[in-house]
Amino acid sequence: MTDRTNPGLMSNPLLPNGRKRRLTPLHKKHRDPTLIPYQPVKRQRANSNAPPNMAHLPGSNNHKMSAGTGGSAGRVGFNNLAKKSNQGKKLVIKNRKVKPDLPENYEAETWSKLAEVIVAVQLQRSISYSLEELYQAVENMCSHKMAANLYSNLRRECDHHVQSLVPKFNQPEMGDSELLLMVSKQWNDHCNQMIMIRSIFLYLDRTYAVPSTSVLSIWDMGLDLFGCHIISPARVQNRVVKGILSLITKERHGETVDRVLLKNLLTMLVDLRMYSEAFETDFLLETETVYRTESLRMMRDTEFTLPEYLSHVDRRLQQEMELLNNYLHKSTRKPLILCVEKQLIGEHLQEILDKGYESLLEAVRVSELSLLYGFFARFKDGLPLMSKAFSDYIKKSGVAIVSDAEREKTMVHELLELKSKVDGIIEKAFKNSQLFQGVVREGFEAVVNRRQNKPAELIAKYVDVQLRSGNKEWTDEQMERLMDKVMVLFRFINGKDVFEAFYKKDLAKRLLLGKSASFDAEKSMLLKLKQGVWSKLHQ
């Protein structure tokens, strides 16, 4: 029985051998470590990827075991189980497609069908098979290592057809115009046929011809056959090029030609890689001959004025640009324009200037001068020759003013007008060229100092007249601009001391006699002279 006063102790304290039993509380009894109390497992969601709760299993991290090695072994087992639960299965898909076996005579029968289709395309007949069926047949042959034979047979069939066309181009009674039309038609037909053939043999082209370095693509193979058998023979090629050049010459002379035909033929030469060698060289030589003859004739003709010649050159260049835009290849643009400019302008630079350059300057023909400047700027010696002629014009006109004693009263005014005119030409026609601006400075220095002291005296007197009170012609702004122009001439004078002497004398008279029109104008003029490297007058 159990002692009710102490329910935690056993009722019999003695062991069977008579020794005294050690009393221990029930809650401190050692439990068997293998006995694990039951813990209910929480139900996990079906879509959860987390491993099940194994905290109640031996070896889990949440359950400490008293045994020395039991805990570590349990943790290893749990980790392996967790890895297996997180690791998905790898699916390996193997290509088990097996090429179907073809009949023994499949290659011969299939090629017979394809050859029939090729002939039908070349003769522009209807095809009795579907394109899908033909494409599949080509794919089957290529998949079974028949691509090389298939390509060889295709090339042989196309070669046979192109060679059958050769006699049509060798008819002696055929004129050049008829030949050009026939070549253009056969070229268009051949291109359309090769497009259709390539669409049927597209699988062969992509998997065999294009990747290979030993054979041409189907399209290039067709071009090669047409060029080799039809255009490359000298007799046909020479007649075709001659006919094209004849049509271009007619258009240059103002006749109407078939530009569509020219475009098609020249595109054919470009596609066949024969444009540069077979056509362009002869075309540029023909162009050089045409414009050399034309320019020589116009240079000798005295009735042709310089404005008319410049207008003619500009019109010719525009016509050549139309040829380029309509049918010539873009690679011809640069050599063609250079050829025309050289024959019409570059070979006659000095002759063009002698033909009426001075008259254009005298009349201030801005549009013609601008056109002339643009033409001459394209040649190395063009602008130097043009600027030298410009300098000669300035010196000739200026010397005529300075050297004439009867024009002394108007000399300064005329020099100012000449300077204003040439400055306007440089600005409007010569694009403010520094070369021409330097020519103007040199020219006016030579002109103003032609007579040693007279221009300096006359410039000083001109300033005196303008600053007198009796002069009511100018407003303050106009007077300021006029004095700026006078200062330009002042800078050209070598004998500035002569100008100083006359200016001091006239200034003193104006101030003493009260004849000055404006003290502000006087101060402004003195300031300009000071800035013009004359440092004595302002003292």
Secondary structure, 3 states (H helix, E strand, C coil): CCCCCCCCCCCCCECCCCCECCCCCHHHCCCCCCCCCCCCCCCCCCCCCCCCCCCCCCCCCCCCCCCCCHHHHHHHHHHHHHHHHHCCCCCCCCCCCCCCCCCCCHHHHHHHHHHHHHHHHHCCCCCCCCHHHHHHHHHHHHHCCCHHHHHHHHHHHHHHHHHHHHHHHHCCCCCHHHHHHHHHHHHHHHHHHHHHHHHHCHHHHHHHHCCCCCCCCHHHHHHHHHHHHHHCCHHHHHHHHHHHHHHHHHHHCCCCCCHHHHHHHHHHHHHCCCHHHHHHHHHHHHHHHHHHHHHHHHHHCCCCCHHHHHHHHHHHHHHHHHHHHHCCCHHHHHHHHHHHHHHHCHHHHHHHHHCCHHHHHHHCCHHHHHHHHHHHCCCCCHHHHHHHHHHHHHHHHHHHHHHCHHHCCCHHHHHHHHHHHHHHHHHHCCCCCHHHHHHHHHHHHHHHCCCCCHHHHHHHHHHHHHHECCCCCCCHHHHHHHHHHHHHHHHHCCCHHHHHHHHHHHHHHHHHCCCECCHHHHHHHHHHHHHCCCCCCCC
